[in-house]
Amino acid sequence: MSVIDKLDKQILSMLMHDAEQAYTDIAKKLFVSGGTVHVRMKKLRDLGIVQGANLVVDHGKMGYDICAFLGIYLDKSSLYDDVSEQLKNIPEVVEAYYTTGLYSIFAKIYCRDTDHLRDVLHDKIQKISGIQRTETFISLQQSINRPVDILVDETE
């Protein structure tokens, strides 16, 4: 038996598309009680499947006009944990991933402008011990930002 069932996936899918929905509204759409949705969500949190909720903000409208991705080369892959901990202290770094391929770490950062980007790269990121070099990719436009469709392969 699966850890989660079709109802769990339906609840998750609805909340992944709009986390502000009330459990009672979800319950009505799925023809279950609000208590059922509440109990299912508690189970999903306890299992670690649901790990929180985030507010989505338009960074550009908040004055952060540059979204950039950094390919980070490390001197040695064994330095990943140390470098990752130091990256956490840089507020402009919003995501970081340990990756295969050319880079040891792939990170996403937001900056106000190109001067701010230069300062973050030069004064913060490239001064971290263990970083050999970086490659920067400035995003011109985000064309897709969506959750995974967890119901696409549902056969129940």
N, C-alpha and C positions, 0 to 999 in steps of 0.2 A: 504494500500500500504506500502511495506517495505521501510525503510529508505535508504537502499542500494539495488541495483539490481544486476543481473548476470554480467553485464559489470564491475561494480564497483568491484565485487569479483574477476573477471578475472584479472583486473589491479592489485589489491592488491596481489593476488596469485603470479603473475609474479614478482612483486617487492619484495615480501617476500622471494623469492628464489634467487633473484639477484637484489639488490637495486641500482646497478650501471647502469642498463639499461636506455637508453635514452627514454624519452616519445615517441619520433618519432619511435623508434624500436618497442615499445609496440603497438603503434597505427597501424603500418603495420601488425603486427601479428594478431591483433584483427579487422582489416579492418575498422578502424575509423580514424579520423584526430588526429594529435598531439594536437591540441587545445582541443579536446574532453577529451583526457587523462589528460591534464593540468587542465581543469575545474573540472573534476571528482576528481582529487587528492586534489584540493583546497577545494572542498566540504567535502571530507573525513577528511581533517585536521580540518576544521571548526567544524565538528561534533565530533571531539575528537577521531575518530577511528584511524587515523594515528597521532601518537604523536611524531614523530621524526624518525631519522635513526641513526644506530650505525655502527661503523667500527668493524668488528670481527678480533681479534688479537689472535694469538697462544701465550698464556701466558707462556708456557714452553720455547718457543724460545726467550722470552723476559727475561728469568731468574727466572720466578716464577714457580717452578717445583711442588709445592704442591697446589692442589685444595682440599679444605676441606669443609664439611658441618657441621654446628653447630646446635644442638638442644639446645635451650636456655629456661631454666625454670625461670620464674619470681616469686618474692615473692608474688605479687598480679597481676592479669591481668590488673588492672587499671593503672599499671605502664608502659604499652605498649608504649604509646606515648612518655614518657620521655626517656625510654630506646632506642626506635627507633631513636630518635633525637641524642642521644649520639653515637649510632652505625654509624650514617651518618658521624661522624667526624673521623672515623677510615678508612683510605684509602684502607686497605686490604679487608674490607667488601664490596662486589660488589652487593650482593642481600640480601634482608631480607623480610620475609613473616610472617604475623600474622596468626597463624594456629590453627586448632582444634587438638585434640589428646594429646599426652604426652607433647609436647613443646608449649610454648606460641609463640615463634619466631623460625623460621628455617632460617638460614643464610648461604650464600656461601662466602668463603673467598679464596684469593690467597696469597701464601707466597713463599719466595725464597727457603726455605728448612725447615727441622724440627726445627732447632734452632729458626728461624724466627717465625714459627708457635707457638712454646712455648712462645716466647716473646709477640706475639700478644694476645694469650689467657691469659697469666698470668698478663702482664703489662697493657693491654688495656681493653679487653672485660670483664674479671672477676672482674675488679675493678669498673665496672659501678654499681652505686647504683640501687638496685632493681633486679639485676640478682642473683638468688639463686645459680644456678650451670649450667654447660654446659656439653653436650656430643659431642664429636668430631668424625666425620666420614671422613677418608681420602679417596679421590677418587683415584682408581688405573688406571681407564681408562674410557673415555666417549665413549659410544657405539652409542648413538643417540643424535643428535642435529639438530632439524629441526623445521620449522614453522608448525602450524596446517594446515592441508589441508582443506581450507575453501570451496573448490569446491566439496568435496566428496559427500555431500548430496544435491547438486544442482539439482533441479527438473524442473527448468524453461525451 
